[in-house]
Amino acid sequence: MSALGWSTWQKIGVKVTQRMAPTGPWLDAMRRGDFEVVSAANCHGIPNPALDIQRYLPGSVFSGNYAQFEDPDEVALYEKMLHETDPARQRALMREFERYVLDTQAHAMWIAYWYRAVPYRSYVKGWKISPSHFINQDLATIWLDM
């Protein structure tokens, strides 16, 4: 269903039934299209916007998107952005892609609270937070200063 929870949906007048499922059946239901709304994380090993938005491409381009839509205009915009060599122009194309996916077509939505927060005690030293959940996981640089 959604990480937002059924009560949040009810606040906007949507009646929902939340189905919790283990990973295997959850993925199988998504592949079959047996859902109305699904919440899925978008985590990649490197912070690269061109890779991070693949989940929002049609299933014929990115097999991890189970929304079951086709949109050749979206794919063309993505390809144009992917092959742009000027960083400023690529950034502008990324913003155009975001507007197209989120506003014009609304195939998906991003959840705005996706910020990495790592709370730790003041005596933990040497920790440097990274933009990804997958890098800077070497605990050899961390020590306790009691």
C-alpha positions as CSV (number, residue, x, y, z in Angstrom):
1,M,0.0,0.0,0.0
2,S,2.0,3.0,1.1
3,A,4.6,4.0,3.7
4,L,2.2,6.9,4.4
5,G,-0.3,4.6,6.1
6,W,-4.0,4.2,5.7
7,S,-4.9,7.0,8.0
8,T,-3.1,9.6,5.9
9,W,-5.0,8.4,2.8
10,Q,-8.3,8.7,4.8
11,K,-7.5,12.3,5.6
12,I,-7.9,13.1,1.9
13,G,-11.0,11.1,1.5
14,V,-9.5,7.9,0.0
15,K,-10.8,4.6,1.4
16,V,-8.0,2.1,1.5
17,T,-7.1,-1.4,2.4
18,Q,-3.5,-1.9,3.3
19,R,-2.0,-5.3,2.4
20,M,1.2,-6.1,4.1
21,A,3.2,-8.9,2.4
22,P,6.6,-10.5,2.7
23,T,9.1,-9.4,0.0
24,G,8.6,-12.4,-2.4
25,P,4.8,-12.1,-2.6
26,W,5.0,-8.3,-2.7
27,L,7.4,-8.3,-5.7
28,D,5.2,-11.0,-7.4
29,A,2.1,-8.8,-6.9
30,M,3.9,-5.8,-8.4
31,R,5.1,-7.8,-11.4
32,R,1.5,-9.1,-12.0
33,G,0.1,-5.6,-11.6
34,D,-2.0,-6.7,-8.6
35,F,-2.1,-3.3,-6.9
36,E,-3.6,0.2,-7.1
37,V,-0.9,2.1,-5.2
38,V,2.5,0.8,-4.2
39,S,5.3,2.3,-2.2
40,A,8.8,1.3,-3.3
41,A,12.2,2.6,-2.4
42,N,14.5,4.1,-5.0
43,C,18.0,3.4,-3.7
44,H,21.0,3.1,-5.9
45,G,24.6,2.5,-4.9
46,I,25.8,5.9,-6.2
47,P,24.3,9.3,-6.3
48,N,23.8,9.7,-10.0
49,P,20.6,11.4,-11.1
50,A,20.5,9.7,-14.5
51,L,20.5,6.3,-12.7
52,D,18.2,7.4,-9.9
53,I,15.3,8.2,-12.2
54,Q,15.3,4.9,-14.1
55,R,12.6,3.6,-11.7
56,Y,10.2,6.2,-13.3
57,L,10.7,5.0,-16.9
58,P,8.2,2.7,-18.5
59,G,8.5,-1.0,-17.8
60,S,9.7,-1.7,-21.4
61,V,12.8,0.4,-20.6
62,F,13.3,-0.3,-16.9
63,S,12.0,-3.7,-15.7
64,G,11.9,-2.5,-12.1
65,N,8.9,-0.2,-12.9
66,Y,5.7,-2.1,-12.5
67,A,3.3,0.8,-13.3
68,Q,2.4,-0.8,-16.6
69,F,2.5,2.3,-18.8
70,E,4.3,3.2,-22.0
71,D,5.3,6.7,-22.8
72,P,7.7,7.2,-25.8
73,D,7.9,11.0,-25.1
74,E,9.2,10.3,-21.6
75,V,11.8,7.8,-23.0
76,A,12.9,10.3,-25.6
77,L,13.4,13.0,-23.0
78,Y,15.3,10.6,-20.8
79,E,17.6,9.6,-23.7
80,K,18.2,13.2,-24.6
81,M,19.2,14.0,-21.0
82,L,21.3,10.8,-20.7
83,H,23.4,11.7,-23.8
84,E,23.8,15.5,-23.0
85,T,27.4,16.3,-22.4
86,D,26.9,19.9,-21.0
87,P,26.2,19.6,-17.3
88,A,24.1,22.8,-17.2
89,R,21.9,21.6,-20.1
90,Q,21.7,18.1,-18.6
91,R,20.5,19.7,-15.3
92,A,17.8,21.6,-17.2
93,L,16.7,18.4,-19.0
94,M,16.5,16.7,-15.6
95,R,14.2,19.4,-14.3
96,E,12.1,19.0,-17.5
97,F,12.0,15.2,-17.0
98,E,10.8,15.7,-13.4
99,R,8.0,18.1,-14.5
100,Y,6.9,15.7,-17.2
101,V,6.8,12.7,-15.0
102,L,5.4,14.3,-11.9
103,D,3.2,17.1,-13.3
104,T,2.3,16.6,-16.9
105,Q,1.7,12.8,-16.9
106,A,1.8,12.0,-13.2
107,H,2.9,8.4,-13.7
108,A,4.5,8.4,-10.3
109,M,5.3,10.7,-7.3
110,W,8.3,11.2,-5.3
111,I,8.0,11.3,-1.5
112,A,9.5,14.6,-0.3
113,Y,10.8,13.3,3.0
114,W,13.6,11.2,1.5
115,Y,16.5,12.7,3.4
116,R,19.2,10.6,5.0
117,A,19.3,11.1,8.8
118,V,21.8,9.2,10.9
119,P,21.5,10.1,14.6
120,Y,24.4,9.2,16.8
121,R,25.8,10.2,20.2
122,S,28.2,13.1,20.7
123,Y,31.0,10.7,21.7
124,V,30.9,9.0,18.3
125,K,33.8,10.5,16.3
126,G,35.0,10.2,12.7
127,W,31.6,9.6,11.2
128,K,31.0,11.4,7.9
129,I,27.4,11.1,6.6
130,S,27.1,10.4,2.8
131,P,24.3,11.1,0.4
132,S,23.8,7.4,-0.2
133,H,22.9,4.5,2.2
134,F,25.5,2.4,0.4
135,I,28.8,4.4,0.7
136,N,30.9,5.3,3.7
137,Q,30.0,2.2,5.6
138,D,33.6,1.5,6.6
139,L,33.5,1.6,10.4
140,A,37.4,1.6,10.6
141,T,37.3,5.4,10.6
142,I,35.0,5.7,13.6
143,W,35.9,5.8,17.3
144,L,34.3,6.5,20.6
145,D,35.6,9.4,22.7
146,M,34.2,8.8,26.1
